[in-house]
Amino acid sequence: MREYQKIPTPSGLPLHHLGPPLEEGPLPTLFYFALSGRESLTLDPYNQPIQFFEGKKVRAFSLTLPHHSDGLPPNESIAAWGREMGAGRDPLAPFLKQAGEAIRFALEQGWIDLDRLALGGLSRGGFIAAHLAAHLPEA
């Protein structure tokens, strides 16, 4: 059984993990984004890609997207992005910085096989994954 855990990071943005125990060392890893970190990994139907890893030596990590706390309806979350941008604030730049630091933390801990690392997501999570990939030369 894959176990879910929430891991604090130095960036202040917790990593959400589902998969084999971290003590098993580096494994192939997908960083997957959809809603909150927990919901991205555990809430059907948003976690459909993660379900394919059941019984496999593959880690899944996620991070909570800006304004996507657990249980908040997705349309309210994207509306919050719009309000931020309308007020001249960028809700993504600070998140991308913290997310990059959280991913680097996981790499430094030896949890990820860098040669088998992927980033992906659903809807705005795919948008975030593409931006993170562009910001992380190691990804």
C-alpha positions as a Python dict, from the first residue, in 0.01 Angstrom:
ca = {
    (1, 'M'): (0, 0, 0),
    (2, 'R'): (131, 343, -93),
    (3, 'E'): (147, 576, 203),
    (4, 'Y'): (67, 947, 188),
    (5, 'Q'): (277, 1191, 386),
    (6, 'K'): (321, 1567, 412),
    (7, 'I'): (687, 1669, 442),
    (8, 'P'): (804, 2013, 561),
    (9, 'T'): (1072, 2178, 347),
    (10, 'P'): (1309, 2470, 408),
    (11, 'S'): (1119, 2671, 143),
    (12, 'G'): (808, 2666, 363),
    (13, 'L'): (607, 2488, 93),
    (14, 'P'): (536, 2132, 212),
    (15, 'L'): (596, 1838, -18),
    (16, 'H'): (314, 1589, -45),
    (17, 'H'): (436, 1235, -112),
    (18, 'L'): (267, 912, -211),
    (19, 'G'): (474, 605, -277),
    (20, 'P'): (743, 377, -146),
    (21, 'P'): (913, 477, 181),
    (22, 'L'): (1168, 756, 136),
    (23, 'E'): (1428, 540, 312),
    (24, 'E'): (1440, 320, 0),
    (25, 'G'): (1660, 582, -167),
    (26, 'P'): (1628, 746, -507),
    (27, 'L'): (1347, 619, -729),
    (28, 'P'): (1176, 731, -1051),
    (29, 'T'): (959, 1030, -960),
    (30, 'L'): (667, 1228, -1094),
    (31, 'F'): (588, 1573, -958),
    (32, 'Y'): (217, 1603, -1033),
    (33, 'F'): (1, 1913, -989),
    (34, 'A'): (-377, 1954, -999),
    (35, 'L'): (-521, 2113, -682),
    (36, 'S'): (-384, 2103, -327),
    (37, 'G'): (-87, 1873, -282),
    (38, 'R'): (-291, 1615, -94),
    (39, 'E'): (-587, 1627, -333),
    (40, 'S'): (-361, 1601, -638),
    (41, 'L'): (-230, 1268, -508),
    (42, 'T'): (-536, 1120, -337),
    (43, 'L'): (-865, 1267, -469),
    (44, 'D'): (-1036, 1084, -753),
    (45, 'P'): (-1065, 1180, -1039),
    (46, 'Y'): (-782, 1433, -1012),
    (47, 'N'): (-531, 1165, -908),
    (48, 'Q'): (-598, 933, -1205),
    (49, 'P'): (-234, 940, -1331),
    (50, 'I'): (-106, 861, -981),
    (51, 'Q'): (-328, 554, -951),
    (52, 'F'): (-122, 380, -1222),
    (53, 'F'): (177, 372, -986),
    (54, 'E'): (9, 140, -735),
    (55, 'G'): (244, -151, -664),
    (56, 'K'): (533, 6, -856),
    (57, 'K'): (863, 151, -733),
    (58, 'V'): (770, 505, -841),
    (59, 'R'): (734, 810, -620),
    (60, 'A'): (473, 1080, -666),
    (61, 'F'): (520, 1423, -512),
    (62, 'S'): (297, 1728, -529),
    (63, 'L'): (280, 2081, -397),
    (64, 'T'): (-30, 2287, -324),
    (65, 'L'): (-94, 2532, -607),
    (66, 'P'): (-148, 2897, -512),
    (67, 'H'): (-494, 2952, -359),
    (68, 'H'): (-573, 2577, -371),
    (69, 'S'): (-617, 2480, -8),
    (70, 'D'): (-782, 2143, 64),
    (71, 'G'): (-1152, 2142, -13),
    (72, 'L'): (-1165, 2482, -186),
    (73, 'P'): (-1367, 2453, -508),
    (74, 'P'): (-1131, 2478, -808),
    (75, 'N'): (-1331, 2761, -967),
    (76, 'E'): (-1280, 2971, -653),
    (77, 'S'): (-907, 2901, -666),
    (78, 'I'): (-866, 3018, -1024),
    (79, 'A'): (-1082, 3323, -947),
    (80, 'A'): (-834, 3408, -669),
    (81, 'W'): (-552, 3395, -926),
    (82, 'G'): (-751, 3641, -1138),
    (83, 'R'): (-808, 3878, -846),
    (84, 'E'): (-435, 3873, -762),
    (85, 'M'): (-337, 3947, -1122),
    (86, 'G'): (-607, 4213, -1151),
    (87, 'A'): (-457, 4386, -847),
    (88, 'G'): (-114, 4384, -1011),
    (89, 'R'): (26, 4099, -801),
    (90, 'D'): (182, 3784, -943),
    (91, 'P'): (59, 3475, -754),
    (92, 'L'): (289, 3247, -952),
    (93, 'A'): (642, 3390, -918),
    (94, 'P'): (669, 3336, -540),
    (95, 'F'): (517, 2987, -575),
    (96, 'L'): (756, 2889, -854),
    (97, 'K'): (1054, 3001, -643),
    (98, 'Q'): (937, 2803, -338),
    (99, 'A'): (843, 2502, -552),
    (100, 'G'): (1186, 2496, -714),
    (101, 'E'): (1346, 2506, -369),
    (102, 'A'): (1120, 2222, -248),
    (103, 'I'): (1210, 2007, -551),
    (104, 'R'): (1580, 2075, -497),
    (105, 'F'): (1535, 1977, -131),
    (106, 'A'): (1388, 1640, -238),
    (107, 'L'): (1683, 1592, -475),
    (108, 'E'): (1933, 1674, -199),
    (109, 'Q'): (1761, 1423, 31),
    (110, 'G'): (1828, 1149, -223),
    (111, 'W'): (1463, 1061, -282),
    (112, 'I'): (1462, 1118, -659),
    (113, 'D'): (1641, 942, -944),
    (114, 'L'): (1734, 1252, -1143),
    (115, 'D'): (1758, 1050, -1466),
    (116, 'R'): (1393, 944, -1422),
    (117, 'L'): (1224, 1264, -1307),
    (118, 'A'): (909, 1400, -1471),
    (119, 'L'): (679, 1694, -1406),
    (120, 'G'): (315, 1695, -1513),
    (121, 'G'): (-27, 1810, -1420),
    (122, 'L'): (-392, 1852, -1496),
    (123, 'S'): (-523, 2181, -1634),
    (124, 'R'): (-358, 2467, -1441),
    (125, 'G'): (-133, 2201, -1286),
    (126, 'G'): (6, 2132, -1634),
    (127, 'F'): (66, 2505, -1673),
    (128, 'I'): (260, 2504, -1345),
    (129, 'A'): (456, 2191, -1442),
    (130, 'A'): (567, 2355, -1768),
    (131, 'H'): (679, 2670, -1585),
    (132, 'L'): (868, 2466, -1324),
    (133, 'A'): (1042, 2262, -1592),
    (134, 'A'): (1157, 2586, -1755),
    (135, 'H'): (1285, 2720, -1419),
    (136, 'L'): (1465, 2399, -1314),
    (137, 'P'): (1758, 2302, -1533),
    (138, 'E'): (1791, 1980, -1331),
    (139, 'A'): (1436, 1867, -1421),
}
